[in-house]
Amino acid sequence: MSRTHLASLTRISDFDKNPYDVHPLAKELWECGDYVLTQVRGPPSDLYMVEDCSGKMVPVEPGDHVIGALGHRAGTLEGVGTYTEVVSGGMHALTSAGLLGVFTSFSIMLPRPMSLDYRGHIVRDRRKMTMSFFALQSDATDYAVPTILIVGTSMSAGKSVTGRRICEIMASGGKKAVGLKLTGAGRYRDIRSFRKAGAFEVYDFVDVGLPSTIAPEEEFRAAIRPLLGHINSRAPDIVVAEAGASPLEPYNGEAAIDELGDNICCTILCASDPYAVVGVRDAFGLIPDLVAGPAAQTSAAAELVRKLTGLPAINVIDRRTLPEFRDFLEARLNFGLVP
């Protein structure tokens, strides 16, 4: 018996509570952020998994249905794809969160991606349901919260681990932190891990109706400003903001940093290796306060970072460095953390 899986991009919707219809629409009516129903076809690989609305990974079988959202992805280590290249309804899961399209470039190092067939758009009263329909609304756009910005040189550079460590330190130090993922391709488990580590609330671009942040810059900015305004209204002591891709990738990282503006009080660069730190510094002009990630994973790597750039590096992946990392944050943020 087939099952219907609500991928985590539907977590802002009410599809688990209220009825909906499914109607196929002509391709020219498709838009980024549309919710659609697809059917899984096989044979399965290790990537036949869906992240549900709680962030849990759930295996799927051929014949099952998956509801996700049309969108774009440009992953440096995994794959590049878009819904605009779909032909005859054949699709891929561009991420386990239900970002749907077709891969135009895919790493041969990975198992075969999940294959899907388009079955129709989610509709109510003849109106297609989109992510923007369920987006967080806020009239406030002012933002004045001290913000720790975490950026990376690529995917899998240690950004989420670094964010979790900061949230843990802030919570244990008596500070109310909000976890925020500003850019990337929507996967819930990364930002949920900030909450598990101690953030009192977490948000990302999915909350304001974006399946990924590959979008026209003005559209991205228009979506992010109400989110920042809402967070400001929650009066946190600090925001831990992850830019889920490097500033040079097409995810609006530069625009996100610009929107945070002078509220950025500390920038941490998570790098794949010491030479990548030099690359981001020279290509983007970003001078971080600290280097973390694989570029700091051994004493030799950290020393090479210092030799190449003069920047400090801490291996925050190793929990034994928490006291050192805590001292760095206290000094940089200029506020005390309860011991």
C-alpha positions, 0 to 999 in steps of 0.5 A: 500500500502506497503512502503519502509523505509530506516533505519538510518544505511543507512544514509551513503548510496545513496539509496534515490537517486540512483537505486538498485536491491534486490537479495537473497543470500545464508546464507554463503555469509552474512557478518556483515554490508551487506545492506539487504531488509526485510519485516515486519510481525505482529501483531505489538507492540510498537516496530514497529518503525523505526528510519529514516535517519534524526533520526525521529521515524516512525511507520511501518506496516505489509507488509512494507519493511525496509532496514537495515544492518546485525550486532550484539547487546549485550544490557544489558537492552534490548536484545542480538542478531546477524545475524548469528543465523537467520534461514529460513530468520526470523529476528528481528530489533535489534534496531530501526536504522535497525540493523538486526539479531535475538534476542537470549535473550530479556527482558520480560519488553519490548514489542515484538520486530519487526519481519521481513522476509529477502527478499534479499541483496541490490546489484548493478552490481551483487555486494552486497552493504555494509556499508563499501562501503559508509564509510568515507575515510581519509588518515589522522590518527593523532589525537591530539584534547582535548577530554572529554570522557563519559563512562557508567556503562550500557545502559540508564546511562545518557551518552547522556544527559551528552554529550548534556549538555557539547555541550551546555556549549561549544557552549555558551562559544564560543568553537567549539565542535565535538560530537562523539559516538565511541561505541555502536549499531547504533542509530542516534538520540543520536548523533544528539542530540549533534548537536542540543545542539550546536556541530558544527559537529557530527560523529559516527562509522556508518560513517566508516561503522560499524553497531555496534562496536561488531567486532574484535578489529583490525577491530574496530581500523582500522575503527576508526583511519580514523574517528579520523584523519578526526575529527582532520582535522576539527580543533575543540577546543574540542571533546565530545566523548561518549563510548556508552556502559561500557568498560566491554561490548563487544563493544570495549570500552577499545580499543576506550579509548586506541585510544583516548590515552593522548588526554583525558583531562576529564573523566565523568562516568555516572552510574546507581547507586553509587555502580556501580561506585565502580564496574567500578572502581574495575573491569576496574580500571577507576577513572573518574574526575566526576560521573553523571547520576542516581548515582548523581540524588539526594543529597543522591546519590551524597553523597553516591558516595563521601562516597564510592569513594571520587569522585565528583558527579553532577546531570547534568540532572537537568538544574539548575546545569549547572553553577556548571557543567560549573565551573567544566569543566572550571577548569578541561579543563583549558581554559576559556569559554565566559560568 
